[in-house]
Amino acid sequence: MDGVRIDVWLWSVRLTPTRSVATDLCRSERVMVNGARAKAATAVKVGDRIEARIAKRERIVEVVQVINKRVGAPIAVTCFVDHSPLVVVGAEPLLRRDRGAGRPTKRDRRQIERLQGG
C-alpha cells in the first residue's frame, strides 16, 4: 500500500478518537501535510510530515508506516515518529477565579474561553 487518506490514517494510529473527528479537523484546516493544508482525501505516504492541532495540543508526526485499519495502541505508536513539543504537566492555569466568587456567568465563561484560545 503506497497511500491512504489522511483522515483514515489519523484515526487508525489513534491520534483522533473517531474518523469523523479527523475529517472535521481537515475541514477546519487544522491539518497540514508537508506544509500544505490537507483535505480529508489527501493521500499520506511514508515519510510525510503531518502537523495538526488536536484537542488543544499541537501534534507534529512523521509517517513511518501507512495503515488503513485501526490497530491497538502498542502497534499504533510504531506507525509514526512524534516530534510534538512537550506538554508541561501541572502548570498553573492562566485564569483563576477568587475563592467564593461563585459560578461564572455566561459572559465570564465566554471571556475565559476566548482567552484560553478555545
C-alpha positions in Angstrom: 0.0 0.0 0.0 1.5 3.3 -1.0 -1.0 5.8 0.3 -4.1 6.3 2.4 -6.5 9.1 3.2 -5.2 11.5 6.0 -8.5 11.2 8.0 -8.3 7.4 7.9 -4.6 7.4 8.9 -5.2 9.8 11.8 -7.9 7.6 13.2 -6.0 4.4 12.5 -3.0 5.4 14.6 -5.2 6.7 17.4 -4.4 10.4 17.1 -8.2 11.1 16.9 -10.9 9.2 18.7 -13.1 8.8 15.6 -12.8 9.2 11.9 -15.4 11.9 11.8 -13.3 14.0 14.2 -10.3 13.6 11.9 -12.5 14.7 8.9 -13.7 17.7 10.8 -10.2 18.7 11.7 -9.3 18.6 8.0 -12.4 20.6 7.1 -11.5 23.3 9.6 -8.0 23.5 8.1 -6.2 22.3 11.3 -4.2 19.6 9.5 -1.2 20.2 7.3 0.8 17.6 5.3 4.3 18.6 4.3 3.4 22.3 5.0 0.3 22.4 2.9 -3.3 22.4 4.1 -4.8 18.9 3.8 -8.3 17.9 2.8 -9.7 14.7 4.2 -9.0 12.8 1.0 -5.3 13.9 0.9 -3.1 10.8 0.4 -0.5 10.1 3.1 2.6 8.1 2.4 5.7 7.0 4.3 8.0 10.0 5.1 5.2 12.7 5.1 5.2 15.2 8.0 1.8 15.9 9.5 1.1 18.9 11.6 -2.3 19.0 13.4 -4.0 20.8 16.2 -5.8 18.0 18.1 -7.6 18.5 21.4 -5.9 21.9 22.0 -2.4 20.4 21.5 -0.1 20.8 18.6 0.9 17.4 17.2 3.8 17.0 14.7 4.3 13.5 13.5 6.3 11.8 10.7 4.7 8.8 9.0 6.7 5.6 9.3 4.0 3.1 8.3 0.8 3.5 6.3 -2.2 1.7 7.7 -5.9 1.9 6.9 -7.4 -0.2 9.8 -7.5 0.9 13.4 -5.0 -1.1 15.5 -4.1 -1.4 19.1 -2.2 1.3 20.9 1.1 -0.6 21.1 1.1 -1.1 17.3 -0.2 2.4 16.6 2.8 4.1 18.2 5.2 2.2 15.9 3.5 3.8 12.8 4.7 7.3 13.4 7.6 9.3 15.0 6.3 12.0 17.3 8.0 15.4 17.0 5.4 17.3 19.1 6.5 19.9 21.6 6.5 18.7 25.2 3.4 19.4 27.3 4.1 20.8 30.7 2.0 18.8 33.2 0.8 20.6 36.3 1.3 24.1 35.0 -0.6 26.9 36.7 -3.8 27.8 34.9 -3.8 31.2 33.2 -7.1 32.2 34.8 -8.1 31.7 38.3 -11.3 32.8 40.0 -11.3 34.1 43.5 -12.5 31.6 46.1 -16.1 32.2 46.9 -16.7 34.2 43.7 -19.5 31.9 42.7 -20.4 30.3 39.4 -19.2 32.2 36.3 -21.8 33.9 34.3 -22.3 33.2 30.6 -20.3 36.4 29.8 -17.5 35.4 32.1 -17.4 31.9 30.6 -17.1 33.3 27.1 -14.3 35.7 28.1 -12.4 32.8 29.7 -12.8 30.6 26.6 -11.7 33.5 24.4 -8.5 34.0 26.5 -7.7 30.3 26.6 -8.0 30.0 22.8 -11.0 27.7 22.8 
